[in-house]
Amino acid sequence: MKIPSRFILALGLGCLSPLLWASDVPGSSDLPDVPRLADAQIVDYSVRPDVERIYPMGSIRKISGRLRFEGQVNARGQITAVTYELPAEHSATEAFTAAREALQKQGAELLFWCQARDCGESSLWANEVFGNSKLVGSDEQQSYLLLRRAAPAQNQLVALYGINRGNRKAYLHVEQMQASADLGELLPTSATLQRQLKSTGELDFPKLAGDPDTQWLTLISRALNLDATSRVSLTGAKAGAWRDALIANGVRASRLELGDGQAKGLRIELLR
């Protein structure tokens, strides 16, 4: 008896990898404002209502059995963690970038951003920081970002970790921490400001509407001096005062121009 071709096709599809029919883990959902790449699947999901958490703000390493990093953010509260396995045609970098850009459009502030070996060992991020062995991969193929959401959700932190594994699988891990207490003032690292400037072409500081602030002046001048060949423009009501202060703080005058546009607070744009 001849079997109709449509049944042969159905049988063949049924023998393919179960990943083609995979669905999100039960009870899981996406986080607000964090886009999901087409065909990405949630493979791990958890909500923990009262957890004390340390998010590194520096390259991590292990010395004498203990994790070491330059800076950190400590918080206690509810953590929602989502891990996506990405389809074969997409990389972790693509998913990471899409999530970062979406969060920044919502006004989230970058606190720490590292890529590749600047982050430290992938195995430490996977097992010691996030507690998920799926995230172990190549040190050269990792990205980590810690952000603070904008008001009125300023007591929320979001951590992103993207990794490409040697078996060609790629993952994006997203954690949201809803802190139970006010996080207070959190400042980014100078290296993060420099990475953001190079990646996006600008830095916006709407809160810096007054005279130059000493802490921010130190951070911005160090960030600009991490690449002494770049030139930037400064825009804002106090841009002239910021330019003078940056020059006094060691940034060459020839690298700083005054923009002629309008900006809320201070805006720094990369010229080259």
C-alpha positions as a Python dict, from the first residue, in 0.01 Angstrom:
ca = {
    (1, 'M'): (0, 0, 0),
    (2, 'K'): (132, 340, -92),
    (3, 'I'): (160, 579, 202),
    (4, 'P'): (52, 938, 125),
    (5, 'S'): (342, 1180, 118),
    (6, 'R'): (186, 1404, 384),
    (7, 'F'): (210, 1117, 635),
    (8, 'I'): (574, 1054, 544),
    (9, 'L'): (647, 1423, 604),
    (10, 'A'): (471, 1417, 940),
    (11, 'L'): (663, 1105, 1044),
    (12, 'G'): (993, 1261, 940),
    (13, 'L'): (928, 1577, 1139),
    (14, 'G'): (836, 1371, 1441),
    (15, 'C'): (1178, 1203, 1434),
    (16, 'L'): (1367, 1531, 1439),
    (17, 'S'): (1528, 1675, 1749),
    (18, 'P'): (1277, 1747, 2027),
    (19, 'L'): (1425, 2100, 2042),
    (20, 'L'): (1207, 2181, 1742),
    (21, 'W'): (905, 2125, 1964),
    (22, 'A'): (1052, 2267, 2280),
    (23, 'S'): (852, 2516, 2486),
    (24, 'D'): (936, 2744, 2776),
    (25, 'V'): (966, 2584, 3118),
    (26, 'P'): (626, 2582, 3295),
    (27, 'G'): (534, 2899, 3482),
    (28, 'S'): (804, 3111, 3319),
    (29, 'S'): (766, 3453, 3159),
    (30, 'D'): (976, 3731, 3010),
    (31, 'L'): (1090, 4029, 3216),
    (32, 'P'): (943, 4372, 3137),
    (33, 'D'): (1129, 4569, 2868),
    (34, 'V'): (1368, 4283, 2790),
    (35, 'P'): (1304, 4162, 2434),
    (36, 'R'): (1321, 3797, 2338),
    (37, 'L'): (1482, 3695, 2009),
    (38, 'A'): (1253, 3503, 1776),
    (39, 'D'): (1248, 3129, 1855),
    (40, 'A'): (1449, 3170, 2177),
    (41, 'Q'): (1334, 2935, 2455),
    (42, 'I'): (1331, 2983, 2831),
    (43, 'V'): (1524, 2686, 2969),
    (44, 'D'): (1558, 2802, 3332),
    (45, 'Y'): (1332, 3025, 3538),
    (46, 'S'): (1313, 3105, 3907),
    (47, 'V'): (1166, 3361, 4145),
    (48, 'R'): (1322, 3392, 4490),
    (49, 'P'): (1141, 3634, 4721),
    (50, 'D'): (1407, 3726, 4977),
    (51, 'V'): (1769, 3684, 4872),
    (52, 'E'): (2090, 3868, 4958),
    (53, 'R'): (2287, 3924, 4639),
    (54, 'I'): (2629, 4051, 4538),
    (55, 'Y'): (2671, 4170, 4179),
    (56, 'P'): (3037, 4213, 4078),
    (57, 'M'): (3155, 4537, 3922),
    (58, 'G'): (3492, 4419, 3803),
    (59, 'S'): (3678, 4128, 3649),
    (60, 'I'): (3636, 3822, 3871),
    (61, 'R'): (3897, 3572, 3974),
    (62, 'K'): (3937, 3317, 4251),
    (63, 'I'): (4221, 3343, 4502),
    (64, 'S'): (4259, 3097, 4791),
    (65, 'G'): (3909, 2967, 4726),
    (66, 'R'): (3740, 3307, 4740),
    (67, 'L'): (3600, 3525, 4463),
    (68, 'R'): (3778, 3855, 4413),
    (69, 'F'): (3665, 4160, 4215),
    (70, 'E'): (3730, 4533, 4228),
    (71, 'G'): (3382, 4655, 4312),
    (72, 'Q'): (3034, 4526, 4383),
    (73, 'V'): (2672, 4613, 4448),
    (74, 'N'): (2511, 4451, 4752),
    (75, 'A'): (2132, 4424, 4772),
    (76, 'R'): (1859, 4219, 4929),
    (77, 'G'): (1518, 4153, 4777),
    (78, 'Q'): (1331, 3947, 4521),
    (79, 'I'): (1522, 3799, 4228),
    (80, 'T'): (1362, 3683, 3907),
    (81, 'A'): (1605, 3490, 3685),
    (82, 'V'): (1541, 3389, 3323),
    (83, 'T'): (1780, 3190, 3102),
    (84, 'Y'): (1718, 3179, 2727),
    (85, 'E'): (1865, 2926, 2489),
    (86, 'L'): (1902, 3104, 2156),
    (87, 'P'): (1830, 2957, 1813),
    (88, 'A'): (2132, 2843, 1614),
    (89, 'E'): (2122, 3139, 1377),
    (90, 'H'): (2164, 3393, 1660),
    (91, 'S'): (2462, 3467, 1885),
    (92, 'A'): (2466, 3564, 2250),
    (93, 'T'): (2611, 3901, 2150),
    (94, 'E'): (2306, 3974, 1936),
    (95, 'A'): (2063, 3893, 2219),
    (96, 'F'): (2276, 4081, 2473),
    (97, 'T'): (2288, 4393, 2255),
    (98, 'A'): (1914, 4389, 2189),
    (99, 'A'): (1843, 4362, 2563),
    (100, 'R'): (2091, 4638, 2651),
    (101, 'E'): (1954, 4879, 2392),
    (102, 'A'): (1595, 4816, 2498),
    (103, 'L'): (1674, 4879, 2864),
    (104, 'Q'): (1870, 5195, 2785),
    (105, 'K'): (1577, 5329, 2581),
    (106, 'Q'): (1371, 5289, 2899),
    (107, 'G'): (1624, 5506, 3082),
    (108, 'A'): (1822, 5235, 3261),
    (109, 'E'): (2168, 5345, 3378),
    (110, 'L'): (2473, 5129, 3306),
    (111, 'L'): (2679, 5052, 3614),
    (112, 'F'): (2927, 4791, 3489),
    (113, 'W'): (2991, 4643, 3146),
    (114, 'C'): (3261, 4399, 3047),
    (115, 'Q'): (3328, 4173, 2751),
    (116, 'A'): (3549, 3873, 2674),
    (117, 'R'): (3854, 3823, 2896),
    (118, 'D'): (3798, 4161, 3063),
    (119, 'C'): (3521, 3985, 3260),
    (120, 'G'): (3742, 3710, 3401),
    (121, 'E'): (3664, 3338, 3383),
    (122, 'S'): (3330, 3231, 3236),
    (123, 'S'): (3313, 2932, 3471),
    (124, 'L'): (3319, 3167, 3771),
    (125, 'W'): (3037, 3380, 3634),
    (126, 'A'): (2832, 3071, 3555),
    (127, 'N'): (2883, 2868, 3870),
    (128, 'E'): (2977, 3119, 4141),
    (129, 'V'): (2776, 3427, 4043),
    (130, 'F'): (2467, 3293, 3865),
    (131, 'G'): (2467, 2931, 3981),
    (132, 'N'): (2388, 2792, 3636),
    (133, 'S'): (2633, 2554, 3468),
    (134, 'K'): (2463, 2604, 3131),
    (135, 'L'): (2638, 2941, 3116),
    (136, 'V'): (2994, 2800, 3111),
    (137, 'G'): (3158, 2884, 2780),
    (138, 'S'): (3452, 3053, 2616),
    (139, 'D'): (3604, 3345, 2807),
    (140, 'E'): (3632, 3524, 2472),
    (141, 'Q'): (3261, 3482, 2400),
    (142, 'Q'): (3105, 3635, 2711),
    (143, 'S'): (2944, 3969, 2800),
    (144, 'Y'): (2818, 4096, 3136),
    (145, 'L'): (2620, 4407, 3216),
    (146, 'L'): (2470, 4547, 3536),
    (147, 'L'): (2207, 4819, 3502),
    (148, 'R'): (1984, 5021, 3732),
    (149, 'R'): (1633, 5090, 3610),
    (150, 'A'): (1512, 5449, 3590),
    (151, 'A'): (1265, 5610, 3831),
    (152, 'P'): (1015, 5515, 3958),
    (153, 'A'): (1179, 5169, 3949),
    (154, 'Q'): (1522, 5295, 4058),
    (155, 'N'): (1549, 5023, 4323),
    (156, 'Q'): (1556, 4754, 4054),
    (157, 'L'): (1879, 4612, 3918),
    (158, 'V'): (1904, 4409, 3598),
    (159, 'A'): (2201, 4184, 3520),
    (160, 'L'): (2263, 4047, 3171),
    (161, 'Y'): (2508, 3768, 3089),
    (162, 'G'): (2553, 3639, 2736),
    (163, 'I'): (2769, 3339, 2643),
    (164, 'N'): (2849, 3134, 2334),
    (165, 'R'): (2945, 2778, 2423),
    (166, 'G'): (3187, 2551, 2242),
    (167, 'N'): (2902, 2323, 2134),
    (168, 'R'): (2761, 2620, 1937),
    (169, 'K'): (2480, 2676, 2183),
    (170, 'A'): (2427, 3034, 2295),
    (171, 'Y'): (2251, 3161, 2606),
    (172, 'L'): (2132, 3490, 2750),
    (173, 'H'): (2079, 3500, 3125),
    (174, 'V'): (1872, 3785, 3268),
    (175, 'E'): (1826, 3863, 3638),
    (176, 'Q'): (1608, 4132, 3790),
    (177, 'M'): (1659, 4227, 4153),
    (178, 'Q'): (1381, 4421, 4323),
    (179, 'A'): (1565, 4557, 4625),
    (180, 'S'): (1372, 4575, 4951),
    (181, 'A'): (1559, 4890, 5058),
    (182, 'D'): (1672, 5207, 4882),
    (183, 'L'): (1984, 5136, 4677),
    (184, 'G'): (2114, 5489, 4730),
    (185, 'E'): (2366, 5640, 4491),
    (186, 'L'): (2537, 5393, 4258),
    (187, 'L'): (2813, 5514, 4026),
    (188, 'P'): (2940, 5339, 3711),
    (189, 'T'): (3303, 5252, 3652),
    (190, 'S'): (3516, 5468, 3423),
    (191, 'A'): (3581, 5169, 3195),
    (192, 'T'): (3206, 5119, 3159),
    (193, 'L'): (3157, 5483, 3056),
    (194, 'Q'): (3434, 5446, 2798),
    (195, 'R'): (3284, 5123, 2661),
    (196, 'Q'): (2941, 5285, 2640),
    (197, 'L'): (3081, 5591, 2462),
    (198, 'K'): (3259, 5375, 2203),
    (199, 'S'): (2961, 5144, 2153),
    (200, 'T'): (2676, 5398, 2140),
    (201, 'G'): (2861, 5718, 2045),
    (202, 'E'): (2728, 5920, 2337),
    (203, 'L'): (2687, 5952, 2710),
    (204, 'D'): (2380, 6121, 2858),
    (205, 'F'): (2380, 6252, 3213),
    (206, 'P'): (2044, 6425, 3266),
    (207, 'K'): (2110, 6454, 3641),
    (208, 'L'): (2428, 6659, 3587),
    (209, 'A'): (2249, 6988, 3525),
    (210, 'G'): (2449, 7198, 3771),
    (211, 'D'): (2814, 7284, 3820),
    (212, 'P'): (3065, 6998, 3782),
    (213, 'D'): (3031, 6735, 4053),
    (214, 'T'): (3361, 6611, 4196),
    (215, 'Q'): (3279, 6238, 4185),
    (216, 'W'): (3138, 6249, 3833),
    (217, 'L'): (3421, 6473, 3716),
    (218, 'T'): (3675, 6212, 3827),
    (219, 'L'): (3481, 5927, 3661),
    (220, 'I'): (3430, 6110, 3331),
    (221, 'S'): (3787, 6240, 3305),
    (222, 'R'): (3926, 5891, 3371),
    (223, 'A'): (3689, 5744, 3114),
    (224, 'L'): (3796, 5993, 2847),
    (225, 'N'): (4163, 5937, 2923),
    (226, 'L'): (4130, 5561, 2869),
    (227, 'D'): (4140, 5650, 2499),
    (228, 'A'): (4358, 5957, 2462),
    (229, 'T'): (4305, 5967, 2083),
    (230, 'S'): (3929, 6030, 2092),
    (231, 'R'): (3761, 6368, 2058),
    (232, 'V'): (3421, 6454, 2205),
    (233, 'S'): (3170, 6738, 2216),
    (234, 'L'): (2997, 6857, 2534),
    (235, 'T'): (2641, 6987, 2527),
    (236, 'G'): (2428, 7131, 2806),
    (237, 'A'): (2366, 7448, 3001),
    (238, 'K'): (2687, 7400, 3200),
    (239, 'A'): (2893, 7244, 2919),
    (240, 'G'): (3150, 7522, 2932),
    (241, 'A'): (3207, 7472, 3302),
    (242, 'W'): (3240, 7098, 3251),
    (243, 'R'): (3492, 7151, 2973),
    (244, 'D'): (3706, 7375, 3194),
    (245, 'A'): (3685, 7127, 3481),
    (246, 'L'): (3779, 6830, 3260),
    (247, 'I'): (4081, 7019, 3127),
    (248, 'A'): (4187, 7102, 3483),
    (249, 'N'): (4146, 6732, 3560),
    (250, 'G'): (4390, 6621, 3292),
    (251, 'V'): (4190, 6589, 2969),
    (252, 'R'): (4361, 6770, 2680),
    (253, 'A'): (4175, 7081, 2565),
    (254, 'S'): (4215, 6983, 2198),
    (255, 'R'): (3998, 6676, 2262),
    (256, 'L'): (3700, 6872, 2398),
    (257, 'E'): (3460, 7078, 2190),
    (258, 'L'): (3141, 7257, 2285),
    (259, 'G'): (2828, 7141, 2104),
    (260, 'D'): (2565, 7386, 1984),
    (261, 'G'): (2258, 7170, 2053),
    (262, 'Q'): (2034, 7139, 2356),
    (263, 'A'): (2068, 6873, 2624),
    (264, 'K'): (1910, 6799, 2957),
    (265, 'G'): (2200, 6796, 3199),
    (266, 'L'): (2525, 6700, 3025),
    (267, 'R'): (2566, 6511, 2699),
    (268, 'I'): (2899, 6385, 2567),
    (269, 'E'): (2914, 6280, 2200),
    (270, 'L'): (3199, 6096, 2033),
    (271, 'L'): (3340, 6285, 1734),
    (272, 'R'): (3609, 6034, 1640),
}
